[in-house]
């Protein structure tokens, strides 16, 4: 389902935000071993946020325009509790981010639910979607081909229908 369809269904109580998150987590578990789009899955955080969205709806309040929409972000964006590796080996031992990037905060304020961080070209300077440290992200339509980069994990996650929405970036233009 598209992000818009999910948000409308959650707000219309056709299914819960938690149902949407559980479905996405199941797809990630089933398909990401081949696509290699995720570097981190934030399952417990996602479940907690989904429950918040569901509680907001149950209280008769507006959950936001992206109510219950699962999303993921390139591992170039700070995610509270995760090291921001930027696809690099030397960044893996850095302390975890102490707060979320502003774009994550804004998406969550609109009711979206973060489910994880995504594979990427090292330091966002890559054309292929190949990462020497985390392995290549694979094209979901033909896994013998590359996704393109540097937001290869973002492309694989959306193209493979693991999540309807991701954040990437464009360093090379």
C-alpha positions in Angstrom: 0.0 0.0 0.0 1.1 3.6 -0.6 1.8 5.9 2.3 -1.4 7.8 1.6 -3.5 4.6 1.6 -2.0 3.4 4.9 -2.6 6.7 6.6 -6.2 6.8 5.4 -6.8 3.2 6.5 -5.3 3.8 9.9 -7.3 7.0 10.5 -10.4 5.3 9.2 -9.8 2.4 11.6 -9.6 -0.3 8.9 -6.5 -1.5 10.6 -4.3 -0.2 13.3 -0.9 1.5 13.1 0.5 -1.5 15.0 -0.9 -3.8 12.3 0.8 -1.7 9.6 4.1 -1.9 11.5 3.9 -5.6 12.1 3.2 -6.2 8.4 6.2 -4.2 7.4 8.4 -5.9 10.0 7.3 -9.2 8.7 8.2 -8.2 5.1 11.6 -6.9 6.2 12.3 -10.2 8.0 11.2 -12.2 5.0 12.9 -10.3 2.2 15.7 -8.1 3.4 18.2 -10.9 3.6 18.2 -10.8 -0.2 17.7 -7.0 -0.7 20.2 -5.9 2.0 18.5 -2.6 2.3 18.4 -2.3 6.2 21.4 -1.8 8.4 19.3 -1.6 11.5 15.6 -2.4 12.3 14.1 -0.5 15.2 11.3 -2.9 15.9 10.6 -2.0 19.5 10.7 1.7 18.9 8.4 1.2 15.9 5.9 -0.8 18.0 5.9 1.8 20.7 5.3 4.7 18.3 2.5 2.7 16.5 0.8 2.2 19.9 1.0 5.9 20.5 -0.7 6.6 17.1 -3.4 4.1 17.9 -4.0 5.6 21.4 -4.3 9.1 19.8 -6.9 7.8 17.4 -8.8 5.9 20.2 -8.9 9.2 22.2 -10.5 10.9 19.2 -7.6 13.2 18.5 -5.9 13.8 15.1 -2.9 11.5 14.7 -1.4 13.5 11.9 -1.4 13.3 8.1 1.0 10.3 8.1 -0.8 8.3 10.8 0.8 4.8 11.1 2.9 5.1 7.9 6.1 3.0 8.4 9.2 4.7 7.1 13.0 4.2 7.1 16.0 6.5 6.7 19.3 6.3 5.1 22.0 5.7 7.8 23.2 9.2 7.1 20.4 10.7 9.3 20.8 10.7 13.0 18.6 8.1 14.7 18.5 8.4 18.5 20.2 5.3 19.9 22.0 4.3 16.8 25.5 5.3 15.6 25.3 7.3 12.4 27.7 5.2 10.3 27.2 7.0 7.0 28.1 3.7 5.4 31.6 3.8 6.8 33.5 1.2 8.8 35.3 3.8 11.0 32.1 5.4 12.2 30.7 2.1 13.6 32.3 2.7 17.0 31.1 6.2 17.4 28.6 6.9 20.2 24.9 6.5 19.3 23.1 9.6 18.3 21.5 11.4 21.3 18.5 12.7 19.3 16.8 12.2 16.0 17.4 14.3 12.9 14.9 17.1 12.4 13.3 15.3 9.4 12.7 12.2 11.5 11.1 14.4 14.3 8.9 16.0 11.7 7.8 12.8 10.1 7.0 11.3 13.6 5.1 14.5 14.6 2.9 13.8 11.5 2.2 10.2 12.8 4.8 8.3 10.7 6.6 5.4 12.4 10.3 4.8 12.0 11.2 1.2 11.4 14.9 1.4 10.8 18.1 2.7 9.1 19.1 1.9 5.6 22.2 0.8 3.8 24.0 3.4 1.7 27.2 4.2 -0.2 30.1 5.1 2.0 29.8 8.8 3.0 27.0 9.2 0.5 29.5 9.2 -2.3 28.6 6.3 -4.5 26.8 5.7 -7.8 26.1 1.9 -7.5 24.5 1.0 -4.2 27.5 -1.1 -3.3 28.9 -0.8 0.2 32.2 -2.6 0.9 31.4 -2.8 4.6 27.6 -3.7 4.6 27.4 -5.3 1.2 25.4 -4.2 -1.8 21.8 -3.3 -1.8 20.0 -5.3 -4.4 17.5 -4.3 -7.1 14.3 -5.9 -6.0 13.2 -6.4 -9.6 16.4 -8.3 -10.5 18.7 -9.1 -7.6 21.6 -9.6 -9.9 21.6 -5.9 -10.6 22.6 -2.9 -8.4 20.1 -0.4 -7.0 22.2 2.7 -7.8 23.5 4.9 -5.0 24.2 6.4 -2.7 20.7 5.8 -1.3 20.7 2.2 -2.5 19.0 0.9 0.6 16.3 3.5 0.3 15.6 2.4 -3.3 15.6 -1.3 -2.5 13.3 -0.8 0.5 10.7 1.1 -1.4 11.1 -0.8 -4.7 10.9 -4.1 -2.8 7.7 -2.9 -1.0 9.4 -3.3 2.4 8.3 0.2 3.4 6.2 2.8 1.5 8.4 5.8 2.4 12.1 6.4 3.0 14.5 9.3 3.3 17.6 9.4 1.1 19.8 12.2 -0.1 21.6 13.4 -3.2 25.3 14.2 -2.8 26.5 13.6 -6.3 23.6 15.2 -8.2 
